Amino acid sequence: MSSTDNEVMYDVILVGYGPVSEILAVMLARLGHSVAVFERWTERFPLPRAVCIDHEIYRVLSAIGLRDELPAVSHPAPPYRWFNAEWKELLSIDWSAESISGGTDVNFVHQPTMEAMFDKAARRYKEIDINLGWDVVEVRQTDAYAELVAREVDTEKVRTVRGRYLIGADGANSLVRAAIGSSQEDRGFEADWLVIDLLPNEGVTLDIPPAAQYCNPARPTTIVPAGIRDGRYYRRWEFMRMPGESREDLENETMAWRLLEPWVKPDQAVIVRHKVYTFRSLIADTWRKNRLIIAGDAAHVMPPFMGQGMCAGLRDDWNLAWKLNLILTGQADGSLLDTYQIERRPHASDIIDLSMYLGKVICIPDPEAAARRDKAFFEKTVQPPPPFPSLTGGLLDRNANGEINAPAGLLSPHGTVRHKGLVGRFDDLVGLGFVLILRNAAHGTSVTPADRACLAGMNGKIVHLGDQEDGNGEEVIVDLDKKFTPFMDGHGIVAMLVRPDFYIYGGATAPSEISGLIERLAIDLGKYGFKRAGESNNKAEEGSEARL
């Protein structure tokens, strides 16, 4: 039996229902867009994979309404320390440090508990149609819509469903990626690791490093938190498969306890999961073909040593959500999605490089090579790790030569502020969207009525920093955490124009440059058919269909 749901045209269809799909559905639904989700499995995968989120993703999740729920499923990270076989420190990454987004740089999470929170959030929206137990067997597209064919696992019933766009968040073996015709670049990292998650017994305190890589060539080992559930803290060990060992040998529970023996005994904890995973480094060449798009593991797979796999997928979501919103509301045409891969692929590629750098530090089974590595770290002759990436392409302010004007592409600061008599986080009080932040009230005189009308047409806002709320309280923010003032002074700017995804479009080094900055954003958006508020009509989306 088959049917075509052609009486319904969803705004977006999502294939897969992992965390990337759950959160993208919430992002779109909260903006009023209809979303259909199709997932083969009827029950959520019960075991952890990802164990942490960084400050940027914590800010994003908070901004879409999950701020109050996050503390129950996450906890601040300790410093992340790397040791050689003699437990001498090689490298330290201070994940406990205060971040530009406010709070610690990294938070550890228990993924199944977090996903349950995501699912609960998704089910609050009538705009989201969740179809579990439906196996997507084909995806295709026309100039006017994307379409999938799904078969119900239990009944063999077949449905055909249409949407304006279809996004594959369907994992490393993505059907949607195959439909796009995208190949994958193999960046050359591959290693098998036994992953063990365990729950210490009540009252047991383990004498272990809080978060560490034990770079012992006899057995490279990872020891990190694995999140919190019902007030109890999980722990994770990862052990590299050594030459001559089989995957089957490692997946034996007796072997798992033998490997854990230096740190934990069977009477101290319960093993929740032990399984061998292959860590790889892959990135898709093509992330979008007209109305078909990929995100998350469908677009990129990376070693876990920076804890960025899920974070990268949620960044894909955040980049797509605000652009799809402009397209679906008729304010821009489909070509705006051309900037998705331009912005996200280099960023994900750089994180893969950073993860591979760290992976190559620990994944050394040869004692002589490990000794050379140790010597280079101790003598400080080792090549330093790549910096954490910013945006390097896409919708960013540029000079006449096409070069990006600093600080365009950087993540904007965030913190606690006072605004309109209230104290809270900047995003909560000022709101989301384009925001022009001025260094002080005096610079507001450089923003002309035409500038204000231009920003209002983008649904943008203007605020300025001040020591206290004054007569212009509609626009002043008091920087209680001292995040914004040092950032702007450090970059020598009097204004910064922030995009809806919290990345800086551009900055002005003098008041006289502010009008030009606003105008350049309007021009750049205009390249993608952007229509300012009041000018919007359905022709933008119709035009995008014609151009596809």
Secondary structure, 3 states (H helix, E strand, C coil): CEEEEEEEEEEEEEECCCHHHHHHHHHHHCCCCCEEEEECCCCCCCCCCCCEEEHHHHHHHHHHHHCCCHHHCEEECCCEEEEECCCCEEEEECCCCECCCCCECEEEECHHHHHHHHHHHHCCCCCEEEEECEEEEEEEECCCCEEEEEEECCCCCEEEEEEEEEEECCCCCCHHHHHHCCCEEEEEEEEEEEEEEEEECCCCCCCCCCCEEEECCCCCEEEEEEEEECCEEEEEEEEECCCCCCHHHHCCHHHHHHHHCCCCCCCCEEEEEEEEEEEEEEEECCCEECCEEECHHHCEECCHHHCCHHHHHHHHHHHHHHHHHHHHCCCCCHHHHHHHHHHHHHHHHHHHHHHHHHHHHHCCCCHHHHHHHHHHHHCCCCCCCCCCCCCCCCCCCECCCCCECCCCCCECCCCEEEECCEEEEHHHHHCCCCEEEECCHHHHHHCCHHHHHHHHHCCCEEEEEECCCCCCCCCEEEECCCCHHHHHHHCCCCEEEECCCCEEEEEECCHHHHHHHHHHHHHHHHCCCCCCCCCCCCHHHHHHHHHC
